[in-house]
């Protein structure tokens, strides 16, 4: 094993929240395989009509798998899911896996394929569209050394139904900045058909907000417990 292999392995199993915002790559490491397998289960459950016996046996298997992984539970800053920037979907399975093909300082372009797990009856569920837009716009808004900002709003216009099981093109643009406000735009296409477009606002956090965000989240959890 050479130094390059060691470095790559360390990056995979000890990722950070620092997003390099680069085109995604295809990986076949164990965590990428785990994420792909979980997506396959989500899609299979959605597409199936199991008997009560099959549903019960599968549920017990899934609970057993959850219990096995619970033994490896860590804090949010140590988890892998959501921080594998090299993977389409970042190693999480809430949103469809977004493949990034082109990234510049002010623009990004990618593609996404949506199955029945994210369906809203024969087309992509309308609530999934903002998730995809938020993914690519937020990453672009926070790239190129720009201080951390959070989503203030997304205004999505639905232009046509988004079909399932075909690739949709997703584009994002950094439209401008006014003080702490970052204005973003995006669009989603199926071929030449505009499926949806979006305008978004991100607010740059103040230094004390960035430093204290983990503490604030922790205090909120304690107060609500």
N, C-alpha and C positions, 0 to 999 in steps of 0.2 A: 504493500500500500504506500503510494507516494504522498508527498505533502499536499498536492492538489486534492487527492481523494479525502484526506483527513479533513481539510478545510471545508470541502463540500458537505461531508458528513456532519461536521459540527454545525454548519449553517442550517441543515435540515432538522436536526434534533434540538437545537437551541436557538430558535429564531428570535428576533426582536420586533418591536413595534415600528422600527424604522423601515419605511417602505421605499425601496429603490425605484419603484414605478418603471419597470422595464417590461418588454414583451414577455409573455408567459412561455413556458417550455413544457414539453411532455416528459414526465418523470415516471420511473417504475420502482421507486423505493417503497419501503414497507408502509409509510404513513400515507403516501399517495394511493397505494393499493387499498388501504383501509377506507379512505375517503370515497374512492370509486365504488367499493363494495357497499358502503352505507347508502350512496345514491342509488345503487341498483336495488337495494332492499326497499327504499322509499318508492321507487317506481313500480316494483313488483307488487307491493301491498296495494298501491293505488289501482293497478290494472287487474287485480285478482278478485275472484268471488269464491273464497275458500269455504269448505264445509265447517261447521262448528268445531269438529274434532281437529281439523287441520289448523284452524285459527288458534285454538287453544294450545296446540303443540308448538306452533310457531311463536306465540307470545311467550311461552315458557323459555324457549331457546333465546329469544331476544333479551328477556330479563336476566338470564344467565350470563349473556355477553355483557350486559350493562354492569352486572355485579363484578365481573372480571376486570373491566376497565375502571370501575370505581376504586379499585386498589391502587391505581396510579394517579388519582386526582391531585391536582396542583392548583395554585392560585392563577388568576388570569394572566399575570405577567410571565408565568412559566409555561402556559399551555402552548401547544403547537397549532391547534385549529384556529383559523383566521389570520395566522401570521406567516403562512407559507406563501410569500409573495411570488415565488417562481411558478406556482401552480395556478391553473385556471380555477377560480373559486377560492383561492387562498387556503385550501384545506378545510373549508367549512361547507355545510350542505343546506343552509337556510335558503340561499338564493341559487339560481341556476349558475353553472360554472361559466364565468366570463373569460374568454380567451382574448388576451391583449395582443394585437398584431403590430401596432404602430404607436409610438409614444414620442411626443416632442414637449417643449416647455409649455406650450399653450394648446395643444390638441392631443387627442387620443382616439384610437379606432380599435374596435374589437368585434367579436361575434359571440353569439350565445344560441344554444339549442335548448328548447323547452319541451319537456315530456308531459305526460298526464298528471304527474305529481303536482305540477304547477298549473294545472288546467282550470279554467273557469267555464266548463262545458263547451268542448270542441274548439277552444281557443285559449290562449294564455289568460290566466286570471288577471283582472285589472289591477289588483293589489301587488302583483309581482313586478309590473312595469316600473313603479317608483323604486323598488328594491334594486333593480338592475341599473337604473339611472343613478341612484345614490351611490352605488358601488363605484362606477367609473368617474362620475363627477367629483366625488369626495377625494378619490385618490389623485386626480388631476389637480384639484384645488390645493391639496397639501403636498404637492411635489415640488421639485426644483429648489429645495431649501426654504420654501415659504413656511412661516410659523404656523403652528397647528390651528386649524379652524374647524368649527362644527356646523352642521347643517342647520340653517334657520328656516328655510322653506323650499319646497319643490312644487312647481306649478306644471302639472302634466296635462297635455292635450292628447286625447285618444282620437286618432284619425282613421284607423281601420283595425279589424280584428287581427291579432297576432297569431299566425298558425302554429300548430304544434309539430314537433319532430322535423323541423327544417331550420337551417341557420338564419338568424336575424343579425343584421349589421347594426352595430351600436357606435355612435360617434359622440364625442364630447369636445367642448371648446371653453377655454378660459376667456370670458368676454371682457373682463376688466376689473379694476379694483378702485374703490373709493374709501380711503381710510382703512378701517378694519373690515369693510364689506368686500366680499369677492363674488362677482357675478359670473354665473356659469350657464352654458346652453348645451343642449344635447338633442339627438334624434335617433330614432330606431327605424330601420327599413327592412322590408322583405322584398328582395330584388329592387325593383324601381318604385315599389309602393311604400309611402310613408305610413308607418304604423302608429308612431307617437312622437311628439317632441316635448321638450321640457325647458323651463327656465328655473334656475335655482340660485339661492343666496347662501353663502357661507360667511360666518362671522369669525374673524380672527380672535383667538383668546388672548386675554391680557397675560403678561408673564406670571402674575400670581395665580391666575386661574389654571394655567398649565402646570405649575408646580404643585398646586393643591388639589388637582382633580381627583387623584386616587384617595386622598384623605377625605374629600367631600363625599365621594361615593361610599367610602367605608362608614362615615358617620351616618349617612342616610340609611344604610342597611341596618346599623345598630338601632337607630331610632324607630325603624319599622319592625324590628324583631320582637 
